[in-house]
Amino acid sequence: ILRPKYPVQKLYAFSTIQEVEINLTVIGQYVDYLVKEQGVKNVFVNGTTGEGLALSTQERKQLAEEWAKHAAAIGASGIAGIAPFFFKPTNKDTLVAFLREVASEAPGIPFYYYHIPPLTGVKIRVEELLDGIKEQIPTFQGVKFSDTDLLDFAQCVKNHKEQFVLLYGVDEHLLSALAVGATGAVGSTYNYLGKKNNLMLEAFAKQDLALAQRYQFCTGEFLSFVFKLGFGVAQTKAVMTFTSGIPMGPPRLPLLSASVDFIEKAKAKMTSLIL
């Protein structure tokens, strides 16, 4: 998670041992890496990069508890829910009804809607969703907006920024989202380019657009390179491993581990950017 006020916060991807069981033993080490090397202050646990939907309920609970322990936290500062993606809601009212039921299971914790239509296929506009949602879901706190529709996002900012937290989730477009008023960000690249994104936030806050663009272009250059090689959650875990030096383990099926060729090329590209 990133926040323009300065501290970059960020997203976490879970680690596994070779049998593809979750490996809780490296979380403390990874927390230290995120804080000291990438400037990370908060984590978004069990999200997309963390393969949250590939985990059992018990595994997700174990991970959340372990992260909270190493972060010296008492509990979660918020929970998030995505839209159903098999039997999909087709209108705002249906989606709100679903989210209301989810949020009601934790009535004392702020609730966020995780908007990620490229994966869920649910394209109900967030601008429309936010209108009146607080009356339906009293704990509703904001949105993680993982889509490139900046028109929708900008309207959310224009109409709801004073009421809700609006986190942007497409890393290569973060500077554009900041320009229209994003409250912060959540993204996978902050696992390994968090420091550069922190510098981008600082440059943006100082109104040094040229410098902010340089850091945004850095993220874009790396992603443009690895997209051509084939890049997804499994490959992200490989990048996290060689960048941090902490084994992230293999992904769970149906994802397959990154190839040796990908790792070698991505590592060389990352090294050229960092140097």
Buried (B, 14 or more C-beta within 10 A) or exposed (E): BBBBEEBBBBBBBBBBEEEBEBBBEBBBBBBEBBBEBBBBBBBBBBBBBBBBEBBEEEBBEBBBBBBBEBBEEEEBEBBBBBBBBEEBBEEBEBBBEBBBEBBEEBEEBBBBBBBBBEEBEBBBBBBBBBEEBBEEBEBBBBBBBBBBBBEBBBBBBEEBBEEBBBBBBBBBBBBBBBEBBBBBBBBBBBBBBBBBBBBBBBBBEEEEEEBBBBBBBBBBBBBEBBEEBEBBBBBBBBBBBBBBEBBBBBBBEEBEBBBEEBBEBBBEBBEEBEE
